[in-house]
Structure formats: C-alpha cells, structure tokens
C-alpha cells in the first residue's frame, strides 16, 4: 500500500508561531499514519537568506520524526522541484532549493517551470495543507479544488491562505465530514499560539475524515462497463476516495501523461476482469509491480476457473447478488481509511 502524500505549501518567510506549528504538523502527520510529506523544496531566497520557509519548517518536523523512529528521512520527506534551468523566481530574487545533500528524496519535475511544477505536484498528492503564502498559494489551492482533492488553507498566519479559506470555505468543507472543518479551525485558533502540537493534532483529526487518495478503475471501455461504472462503481468509490478512469481524466491533470503515472498517483486500484481484456490484465500486473494490492472482481463465476494459476492467489472476488460490486468496493476502500487512524 502506497503511503498517503500530504503536500504542505505556503509562505517563504514564516515567523514565530507558524514555524513551530508547521514543524509540529509534519511530525504529527508522519506519526499518525503511513504518510510522506511533499513540499516544493524551497530552502531560502536570495532576498531573505535567513528566513524560514514553510518547506524548511516541515522538514524540521520530518527530520525529528525520522531521527526519533530511526528511519530514513528519504522515506518520509520529498521535495518536488522545477527543472533547475527553468526555476526563475524574480519575486524573491531567486530561489535556493533543497538537494540530495539534505538527505531527502528530491524529485526533479523535468521540463516544468515553477508554475508547471505546482500544478503537477498538486495532481500527484493526496491532500494539500497551506499556511500563509502569497500569489502562488492561490494556484495551489484552486488546482486542488479543481481536481477534487481535500485542501486545508490554515488562516492563522494570514496571507493568501486566510483569504482563500474565506473565499472557498464551502468547497473546502465538502472535502471532509460534515462539521469537521469548523471543529478543526476552532481548535487550531485556540491552540496554535501556546500549544502548536495540539493545533497540529486537530489538523490530523481532520485529515482522518477526508476523502484522501485516488482509486484507479481498470475496465474495458464499452457501453456495458460504462453503465456499471456510472451507476455503481463511481458513486461507491466517491464515498471514500476520488475515482479515476484513464479515459475520463480532466485535461488539467497534466501529471497523468501515462498509465504509469496514474498508477503511481493512486492509493487503490479496482479491476473488472469479467472479460479477460489484455489491457486490464497488463495494468493489473503493473499495479502489483508497484506494490499495490488491487481489488480484482468478476461478475462471471466461470471466469474464476479460467484464470491462470498465479492469478488465483490474488485478491480476486466474485461479484454476485449476495456480494454485489458496491459492497466489495466498500469493504476494500474502508481498509485504506483505517490506516489513517491516529495512533
């Protein structure tokens, strides 16, 4: 099972309380669920070389977690940076990015400018949290909302995050359980100044209720399967995650340039093998190769006897009147949400 990718994005010059809060938040996320912190790898600017950025504050929390638990920092913190030759930030007189020398995983978004990297980064994570920020934070939040990702602008440090929360509060709230956003923000406001770790725990509690992650659906593209997808599969998945089909990806999801990218960006995979479609079989194999455990089902009992021997050892289920497709999906996806319970 792939770890949940949580993007923490925001200001390049945090001061006082926000710095401690962001650090505590990165630590709490990693300590509460199988997760990876993703940032833009902004180390500092040439304009303010001593300023602490959101990315650096998150790195501090991730580094503390990795040290205490004796794990490799590369496994829990990733910096997704633009191609260096295209990395122009005149607003801060140049950006200095994190590198492999910081003992983290660095993912260079080849061929992408800072704007292209922001769009692709949002499309490649499972949730976004922003704090403070100017100008570029708006792009990140709006991209997350466009793609249906859970996004949480923290208003307590001002900046664009505060304005964006006010502007999109209803849409932001829709990504979580009813009332969960209001409870979280109230707890954060009460605790962020004196008890940043308590405020961070409130955000983690909110994340527990989010529709975190994409579920990639593999099935033939014909009228029968399209009808089943629309009537049953899509609404069943939408209760827990964001449903994804390769033939229905929005044009704005630039990161999905290939099937391989779609698998890499999905937490769960569901495959219909009622018809032994060659593409689906290949895609199931690739998903297993990426460490995923797809839910594989057939609506034809005879198909179970026709499967290759090695296929029978996989998570293959029969969809029937007793166990319809929607119940199979519900059971499968509930197991993913259970992994996000707070320790």
N, C-alpha and C positions, 0 to 999 in steps of 0.2 A: 504494500500500500504506500503510495507516494505521500510524503508529508505535505501538510497544508502550507501554502505560500502566502505569507502576510506581508504586504508592502507597507512600509512606514515612510511617509513622504511629508516634506514641509519646508520650513524656513532654513536659511543658510546661516542664521545668526540667532540662535536661541540663547536666552539669558535666564538665570535663576531657576525658578521652579520648573518651567517646561523642560529644561535639560534633565533634571532628576526624574521627572515623570516619564519622559521618552525612554530613558535608560531602564527604569523600573518596568515599563510596559514591555520592552523587548524581552527582558528576563522572565516576566510573568507568562508571556505567551509561550516561550520555549519550555517553561517549567510545567505548563498546564496541558499541553497537547503535543503530538508529533508535528512539529512546525519548522519552517525555515523563514527567517527574516530576510526580506528583499528590500534593498534601497537603491538609490541612484549612484551610490559610491562617491558622494560629494565630500571630499576631505576638508577643503577650505578654499577660499577665494584669494586672489592676489590683492583684492581691495581690502579685505579684512582677514589677514592670515591667522589671527589668534581667535577668531570667532568659532563657536561650537555649532556645528550644523546638526540638523535632525538626524542625518545619516551617522555622524560620529557619536551622537548620544545613544542611538540604537546599537551601534557597535559596542559601546561600553557595556551595555546590559547583556548583549550576546556573549561578549568575551568573559564577563563574570560568570555567566551560566556555564559556559564551556569549561572554564577553569575549575569551578566547584564540582562539576559532574565528570571531569576528566574525559571529555570528548573533544574531537577535532572541531575547531571553530569553523572550518570549511564546511562542515556538515549542517551548520545552523545559521550561517550568515552568508548572503550572496549580494554582490554589487553588480548591477546590470548597467553598464556604462556605454555611452555612444562610441562610435568609431573615433579614435583619438584625432585623426586628421580632420574630422567634421565637428569636433567638440568646441564650438565657439560660444562663449558666454560673455558678451560685452557688458551685460548689466552688472556683473561682478568683477569686471576687468580680468576675466579668465578664471576657469575652474581647475583646481588641482584634484584629481580623482584618486581613489584608493587603488592599490595594486596588489598583486600576489604577495608582495613583501609584508602586507598587513595580515598574512596568514588566513585570508578569507577566500571564498570562491569568487572569482571575477569572471563575469560573462560579458564579453565584448559584443555589442549589437552591431555586427558588421554591416556597413553600408548605411547606417542610420545616424541621422543628425540628433541633437538633443530632443527635438520635438518628436521625431520618429521613434526614438528610444522610449520616451514617456508613454506614447500610445501602445507600443508593443509590450512594454513592461506591465501596464495595467491589464492588457489582454492575456498576459501569461501568468498572472497570480490569481489567488482565490478570494482575497479580501484586501481592501485598502483602508488605511488609517492615516489621516493627515492632521498636522498641527501647525498653526501659524501659516507662513508661506505668502508669496506674492506672485501674481501673474500666472506662473506655470502650474500652481496648485489647482487653479480653476480647470485647466485642461485635464489634469489627472482625475479630479472628481467627476467632471462631466463625462469623460470616457468611461469611467466605472459605471455610472448611472446608465449610459447608453448600452453597455454590454450586459446590464442586469446584475453586476457584481455588488455584494454588500460593501458599502463605503461609509466610513465614520469620520466626518470632519470634527475635530476637537476644538471647541470655540474659545477655550480659556486663555489662549495666548494671543487672541486677536488675529489680525491678518486676514487673508482670504478664507481660511478655514471657518472663521466665525461668520463671515458674510455668506459663504456657500451653504452653511448649515441653515441659516435663516431663509435663504432662497429656495433650497430644495428639501426642507425638513420632512415634508410628507413623503417624498420619494425615498429619502434616506431611511425613514422609519419603516417603510414597506419591506426592506431587506431583512427585518428581524421580527421576532414575535411581537404581537400587539402589546404596547406599553413598555417594551423593553428599552427602547431608546430613551424615553423620558426618565426612567429609573436610572439608567446609566449616567446620563448627563447631570442629573441631580446629585448623584453620589460623587461624580468627578469634581463638580463645583465645590462640594463641601469638603473634599479631602485633598485636592491637588496641592494646596499650599503647604499644609502641615504634614500630610501623610501621602506622598506621591505613590507609594506602593499600594495603599488602599484604593486610590483612584485607578491605578493600573488594573487591580483585581476587578473593579467594576466594568472596565472595558472587556476584560477576558470573559466575564459572565455574559456580556452582551454577545460576544463572538460565538458563544455556545449556542445561541438561538438563531444564528444566521444561516441562510441557505448558502453554505460555503462549498465551493467546488463545482466542477463541471462533470457531467456524466455523458460520455460519448456513446451514442447509439449506433450500432452496426447492423444494418439490414438491407435487403435488396430495395432498389428504388422502383417500385411498381405500385399500381393502384391499391392492391390488397394491403400491402405493408404500409403504404402511406396512410390509409384509413385507420389501420390499427395504431399507428404512431400518433395520429391526431386525436383519436378518441380515447386511448388508454395509456399509451406509453408516456407521451409528453406530459399530461397532467399528473401522472403518478410520480414522475421524476421531479416535477416542479415543486412538489411539497417539500423536497429535501435539498435538491441541487438545481443547477442550471442545465437543462437538457441541450445537447449539441448533436446536430447531424451534419455530416460533411457536405451535403448538397444544399443546406439551408443556412450556411454561415453568413452573417451580415458582412457587407463589403468593408466595414470599418474594422473588422477583426484581422488586421494586417499580419498578426503573428501566425495565423493559420495558413501558411503558404504551402503546406503539405500535410498529408495524413500523419506523418511522423510528429509534426509539431502539435497536431490535435491530440495525439496520444500523450505526449509529454506534458501537456497542459491539463489533462483530465485526471481526476481522482478515482473515477469509477468508469467501467465500461460494461455495456449491456449488448449482447449479440443474439440475434434471432437466426437460428440455423434450421428452421423448419424446411427451408430449401438449402441444399448444400451449395451455396453460392461461393465461387472461387475467391472473389474479393473479400467476402466476410471471413472466410477461413484463414486467408493470409493475414487479415487485420487482427483476428483473434490471436494468432501466433505472435505477431509483433507486439501486441499488448502484453502477452505473457513474458516476452523477452525484455520488456521494460519494467518488469517486476509487479505488474498489475494482476489482479485476480478477477477476470470478468465474470459476470453472471451470464451464462450461456443457456438458452432455453429453446425448446422446440414445442410446437403445437401438434406434432405428429408423433405418437408413441412408437411407431415403427422405425422412426429415424434413430432412436436410441440404439437399436440393434445394428444399424448400418454404419455407425461411427467407427473410425479407426480405434484400435485398442487403446493407444495412449490418450485419445480424446476422452475415453470413458472415465478416466481418473480425474478429470477436471470438474469444475463446478457446473455440471450440466443438469438442468432441471426440465421436467415435463410440465408444460402449462396445460391445465385441464379445467373442468368445471369445479373440481374440488380445490384446486390451487391455481386460480386464474393469474394472468400475467401481472395485473396490478398488485396482487399480494406478493408475488415473487419479487417484484421491484421494491416494494415497501420494506420487506424483510432485509433485502440486500443493502439498501441505502441507509437503513437505520443503524447498521453496524458501523458505518462511517461516522455518523453523528456521535455515536457512543465514544469514539476515540477522542472527541474534543471535550470530554468532561473534565472539569477542573479537579486536579489532584488535591 
